[in-house]
Amino acid sequence: MIASCLCYLLLPVARLFRVLSDAFFACRKNALLAKSSSSQVEDSFAMAPQVLDQEECEGLLQQWREEGSSHMFSTLSQGPLIDKGLAQSSLALLMDNSGEQDATSEDKCSSRQLSDLQAAENLEEPPPEVLGEEPLPEVEGPVWAAVPMQTGPQYTDCAGLPMGSLAAEQWEEDPAVIAWRIAPEPMPQEEAPIWSFDSLGQLQLPPMEIPYHEILWREWEDFSTQLDAQGLEAGDGPQFQFTLMSYNILAQDLMQQSSELYLHCHPDILNWNYRFANLIQEFQHWDPDILCLQEVQENHYWEQLEPSLRMMGFTCFYKRRTGCKTDGCAVCYKPTRFRLLCASPVEYFRPGSELLNRDNVGLVLLLQPLVPEGLGQVSVAPLCVANTHVLYNPRRGDVKLAQMAILLAEVDKVARLSDGSHCPIILCGDLNSVPNSPLYNFIRDGELQYHGMPAWKVSGQEDFSHQLYQRKLQAPLWPSALGITDCCQYVTFCHPKRSERRKYSRDFLLRFRFCSIACQRPLGLVLVEGVTDTKPEQPAGWAEPVLEEDTPEPEPTFPRTMGTVQHCLHLTSVYTHFLPQHGCPEVTTMPLGVGTTVDYIFFSAESCENGNRTGRRLCQDGTLKLLGRLSLLSEQLLWAANGLPNPFCSSDHLCLLASFGMDVAAP
């Protein structure tokens, strides 16, 4: 390849050098011709130090015959035919200067050479195959482009000399008198830029019409035809079916504050406008009926997300984190499928509490499914949807457990029916806890012994057992002033308020007729004789009654279990957190290149009677049935796409998607 490039470079340079030398000799010959036509020019030319005598002219002519003639015709077969004009003019000028003694022989030679040049000029350039030469190999690499060279001042006089009409017309178009340079590769304007990623070589952004799910393939797992615990198909009877998505979309402010986590990403794919387009594309493709989002930046929500989701048919509720935080949680639903009954934002921050001093929030909605008119007079139970993003700090598992207790108490209040039972519940979000951690087991099994447990162990994100000082959970975990029992219920639901109105008997009220206070003279009372100067006499045998003190009603007390927290919502996870076809765990995020699961969708299910054999509670479908889910990916597959985020998935989390069915009953 290098030899070919040198060939392309040196060949035009050699042609240019030969043409310039011929032109130089032509200029000098024209000066000699002008000498013979003017005596004045002859006198001045004779005084010049550089004069060509007859021997020099014969030497130049002989040099051209021996060297120039042999290279001229080879040049004619390889180079452009336009070079022959200058060569012909130079030949003619040199032939005319041969002298009168050899005029006959030189005329014969010149006529023979000129006839050959004219014959070659009239012929078209034959292809290399006809001449018996091998074609030059195609060179892969930069594109070569010819750029005409401007005529320098040193060639101005030569260009204006009378060199013949043919040579004067072809001088500026002569391809030999051009400079060669490397032209930039043409790049279409619509072509996407090519970026370099670690361990991937070059990766080209897919066009917008290619959705990410065609690159990172995620299968839909259908459970609608599987048998339940009673051996019946899950699809028997009418059902109200809907889909729910939970997605941590990565707030732009948080990403910029932790930019060291995204060094593997090209800056362009971290741009919010690019990420926003990808997120909307995911929402449109999966088209969920309920959308639960975490890390939703407030200005992006009101300026872009909420208007776009409203155009897609969603009604949105948003709760920003307390304090100076700029992100929060959002729950969106389609009003064509659900009707809002109530919305309850949850704040975990409690002033003056060392345990609950973080700004995380949650959002709980109670939705009424809208049954199609074709099913007639039927009813569906309400649906409680809870969305949250708990604290990330792996060392503060005590804070995470207390935040989860507050959320479960709010869910218990919103989802509680008049008969004391609960409507179907879906709890989702970024819990910042790994599967089978104590916090995860508490949500799934409904009970946790936390007393004396290291705080870092609650979430299981990192192992700090090597540290000497370890914060341990003490009982009770939160103060009674919080108003939440160890069963994750508000105190008001455990102890109903007593009636504020008291009933007093007549005899009780008559006791105040001769009370001691009534016998005392008020201060500042005007003394009026016969009116205010008398004092009521106390009846004989009247004993002063002991009146009940009007003390404030004490707050109801509730028993506190020692180091145990419980709930009665019967929740189970949509995902199993393991990929049997790959033999590796599922992954929802990849912080610092390590895949883990911290995002969940829990839903209410009924407990099995034989669920205590393995020490964990087993659940079966109840009113809310799991019909399908979108499969997650392994760490290896995500590394093949350069981790998270990547050009196809614009968040550092994967979205979770599940389909549910609710039994439709007659009213």
Salt bridges, closest charged atoms under 4 A:
GLU106 OE1 - ARG65 NH2 2.03
GLU221 OE1 - ARG629 NE 2.59
ASP268 OD2 - HIS266 ND1 3.71
ASP287 OD1 - LYS334 NZ 2.47
ASP289 OD2 - ARG337 NH1 3.11
GLU298 OE1 - ARG320 NE 3.44
GLU306 OE1 - ARG310 NH2 2.86
ASP327 OD1 - ARG321 NH2 2.90
GLU347 OE2 - LYS319 NZ 2.65
ASP398 OD1 - ARG396 NE 3.14
GLU410 OE2 - LYS413 NZ 3.09
ASP412 OD1 - ARG416 NH2 2.92
ASP412 OD1 - HIS422 NE2 2.65
ASP430 OD2 - HIS389 NE2 3.21
ASP430 OD2 - HIS653 NE2 3.89
ASP445 OD1 - ARG444 NE 3.03
ASP486 OD2 - ARG560 NE 3.12
GLU553 OE2 - ARG498 NH2 2.97
ASP599 OD2 - HIS653 ND1 2.74
ASP652 OD1 - HIS653 NE2 3.75
ASP663 OD2 - LYS625 NZ 2.87
